[in-house]
């Protein structure tokens, strides 16, 4: 005999559908979606905004029903119906429609991260749904967890709505600003680093130049084990590590190179990233940027992200006294930067502009061995 409608036991069957849909949704998020096959697909960002708003409303209702008396299973069951028929199918469609060649890898990755977090929060909230009278009586003890799950879902939904409003170019600008900040922080940290004052530093407590040279670490090999000082007491390092350079000179040259590379962030942000053809939740699908332009934007963003990460690696090598690695990483960074600038020398419509001339001057300085004045 089925439980009466007022019994929390009736929720067990109602939970099956959203739980199954969530499991399938999480599985779908584990791999990139294929290009849409339907003709004239809808705007994925518009759908993202609407589905997020609906999920926020349903999540609020559900948390209020769980936190307030009397406990009404029938009202909660209606929310499960909305989740299964509207919210979850909508979010699943967002993922299926947000292919990288249309919306960029950066936007697709951000959408996936938020969808994953949303699904995890919703699963946690559904696990708090009572299935019997004893669980209903224990809801008061779950209050903080219910509020935490609801807040988590709300935060994710707010972020997804913001992404839909920003669109491809807006999110790209936000990311460039984040990576630029990381580079600036790394440069400032290097500027404030004094090898002479670092306790237990590379050179120990000796302050004389001869002691520093004798103890200098070169790619992990030290010379202080060579009693005769003729290089025969240690394994010979590779030829490109034989030069021992003063760490202060390495620091100065590293800062000069990084400051020069840092100039690319505001320049690319203003002249190329922010001018990328805008597409947001209010745009017509017909105005989606061409695949080629999206691919170029992805490569520009990929370089700027990588450069922020490599700057940290350069700093780490500098602190280790590994001048060879510092030089190698900086050279690789400049090579990638030149390739990036050459690809966006002209604007998105293929025309020369102020940035075109600026980028050529920048490349000329790099290829000539110069840096910013």
N, C-alpha and C positions, 0 to 999 in steps of 0.2 A: 504494500500500500504506500503510495507516494506521500511525502511529508506535507503538512498543510502549508499554504502560501506564506503564513506568518512565521514559519520555522526557518531558522538560519540554514538548516540542512538543504533547503531548496537551492541554495546558492552554489552547491557543489557542481550540479549539472550546468548551471549558467556560466560558471567559471571556465568550463572546458574549452569553449570556443575562443575567447580572448587569449587564454593561455597557449592554445595550439597555434594561433595566429602569431603570437609574440615569438614562439620558438622558431617558426618558419621565417619570421622577419629577421631575427638574429642570424639565422643561417644565410639568408640572402645578403646580409651586410658583410659577410666574410669574403666576398669576391666582387670585383667591379661589375657593374651592370653592362649588358651588351647594348649596342646602339639601339634606340627605339625603332621598332618595326612598324608601328602604327602611323598612318599618314596624318600629317598636321598634329603632332603631339601637343598637349597643352603646356603652358608655361610652368616648369617645375618649381620655380620660386614662388609663384602665386599660389600653387597648391601647397607648398611648404608653409607659407604664412597662414593659410586658411586651416590646414590640418592642425597646426600648432595651437592656434587660437581655440579651436574646438576641443583639443585635448586638455588645454588649461581649464576650460569651463567644466568639462566632465570630471577632471581630477579634483577640482574645488568642490563640486557637488558630492563626490564620493567621500572625500575627507570629512566634510560636514556631517554626512550621514553616519560615518563611523564614530565621530567624536560627540555627537549629540543624541540624546534619548528622545523618544523611544527608538530602538533599533528596528528599521523597516526593510526587511529583505526584498520586498517587491520593488521598492524605489531603487535599491542597489542593483537589482537585476536589470532594470531599465537602462542603467548606466552601462552595464556590460553589453547590452544590445547596441548602444551607441558606439562603444569602443570597437565592437566587432564589425559593425556595418559601415562606419564612417571614418573614425580616427585612424585605426590601424591600416585599413586598405588605402587611405589617403597617404599616410607616411610611406607605405610600401611603394606606392606609385611614384612618390617623389624620388625614391632611390632608383627605381627603374628608369626614370626619365632623365636623371641628372648625369648623363654620360660626360666623360671628361672632354671629349672632342667638341662638345657644345658649350659646356659651362666652365671648363678648365679643371685641371687636376687639383689645383689649390682649393677651389670652391667645392669640388666633389669630396675631397678629403675632409673638409670642415663639416660638410653636411653629414658624412658618415660618422664622424666622431660624435656629433650631437645626437644623431639618431640612435647610436649605440648607447649613449648615456641615458637617453629617454627611455629606451626599451628596458634597460637594467633597472631604472627607478620605478617603472610601471610594474615590472615583475615583483619587485620588493613590496610595493604597495598592495598588490593583489594577494601576496602571501599572508598579509595581515587580516584578510577578510575572514571573519569567524564562520565556522561550519557547524557549530553546535552552541547550546545555551551556555555551557561553561566558558567557551571562548568569547561569547558576547559579554559575559560578566568581567572578563579579563581585559576588555578593550581600554578601560581607563589606564591600565598599566602600559598600554602600547601608545599612549598619546604622543609622547615625544618622537617615537619612531614614525608614526603616521605623519606628523608635521614635517619631519625631516625628509621623508619620501616625497611628500607633496611639494615641499620647497625645492627639492632637487629637480623634479619634473618641471616645475614652473621656471626655474632658472634655465634649463635646457630649451624650453619652448620660447622664452624671451630671446635667447641667443639665436634660435632658428628664425624667429620673426625679424630680428635685426639683420641677419644674413640676407634674408629675402629683400629687405629694404635697401641694403647696401649694393647688392648685385655683384657681378663679377669684378668690375673695376673697383668698387668701394672696398670689398674684402681684400683685394690685392694691395690697395694702398695701406690698409690697416696692417697687413703682414709686413710690408716693406718698412713701415714705421717701427714695428716690433724688432725686426732684424737690425735696423739702423741703431736702435737703442742698445742692443747687445754689443754691436761693434764699438759704439762710443764708450760703453762701460768698460770694455776690454782695454781700449786705448787709454782711458783714464787710469785704469789699474796699473798698466805698464808705466805710465808717467809717474805715478806715485811710488813705484817700486825702486828701492835703493839696494843694490846687491851688497854694498859695504855694511849696511845696517842689519841685514837679515841674519838672525841668530841661527847658527848651524848651517850657514849658507854654503854655497858651492866652494868658496875659498877658505872656509874655516875662519880662524881668528887672525891669521897673518894679514898684514896690510901692505907689505912691500910688493912691488910689481914682480920681482923675481919669485917670491913665494906663490903669488897668484898663478904665474905661468907654470910653475912646477906642479901645482895642484889642479890645474885646469882639467876639466872633464871634456873629452872630445868623443862624442858619440858613444859614451858609456865606457871608454878606455882611459885610464889614468896613467900618467908618466911617473908618479912618485914611487912606483915599484921598481924603477930602473936605477940601480945603485950607481952605475957608471955614467949615466946620463947620455949614453951613446945610442939609445934606442934598441939595443940588443937584448935587454932584460925583459922585454914584453913582446907579446904577439904584435906584429906590425899591423896597424890599422889600414883601412882602404886609403888610397891616395887622396881622395877628396876630404878626408878628415884629418890630414896631417897638420894643417895650419891651426895654430892656437891663437885665437883672437881675444882682445880685451873685451870683457863683457859690457863695459860702458859704451864702447863703440858699437857693439852689436845692438844694444838697446836703442841708441840714437838712430841708427840706420833703420831699425825695425819700425820705430815710431814714424819716421819720415815716410816709409813705404805705406804703412797702414793709414796714415792721415790722407795720403794721396788716394788710396783705394776707397776711403770713407766718403770722398767727394761724389762717388757714383750714386750713393743712396738718394740724396735730395735731388740730384739731377735727373736720374731715371724716374724717380717718383713723380716729379713735376711734369716732365716733358714726354714721358712714354706711358707709365703705369696709369696715372690719373686721367690721361687722354684716351685710354683704351675705350672703344665703343661701348657705351654703357648698356647693360641689360639687367633689369631688376624685376620685381614682381608685377610691376605695372606695364612692362614692355610687351609688345606684340611678339609672338614667336618668330614672325618673319624678320624681325630686326636682330635676331641672334647673330653675333659676329661670325665671320667666315672661319672655317676650321683652321686655315693656315695662320690667321691672326691669333687664334686661341693657342695654337702650338707655340708660336713665338713668345707670347705672354708667359706661358708656362716655363719656357726656357729661361727667360729673364728672371722670373721669380725663383726658379731653381738655382740660378747662379747667386742671387742675392742671399738666399737662405744658406747655401753652401759657404759663401764668403763669411757670413757671420759665425758659422761653426768653425771654419778654418782659422779665423782670427783667434779663437780660443786655443786652438792647437798650436798656433804660432806663439802665443803667449806662454803656453806650457813648455814648449821647447826652449824658449828664451830663459825661463826661470830655471830650467835644467842645465843651462849653459851649452845647449846643443846648437851651435851656430850653423852647422851643416843642414840640419832639419829646418831651421828658421829660413835659411836662404832658399831651400828647395820648395817649401810650402809657399813662400812669397812669390817665387817665380811661377809656380803653378797657378796661383791666384791671378797674377797679372795676365797670364796667357788666357785663362778663362774670361777675364774681364774684357780683353781685346776682342775675343770671339763674340761676346755678348754685345758689345758696342757696335761691332760691324754689322750684326744682324738687325739692329734697330737704329742704324744711322739715319734712315729716313723715317718720316712719321708713318702712322697707320694707313695713310692713303698713298704712301709712296713718294711724298714730296720732301724736298729739302727744307730745313728750318734752322732756327738758331742752335738747337741741340746738335744738328748734323755737324756744324763747324766745330762746336765745342768738343764733341766726341773724337773728331779727327785730331784735334790738338792734343787731347788726352792720350790717344793711342801713339801719336808721334813721340811724345815725351817718354812713354813706357818703352817703346821699341828703340829709342835712342839712349836708354839707360838713365833718363832724367826722372825727376819727381816734381811734385808741386813746389812752387817757390814759396 
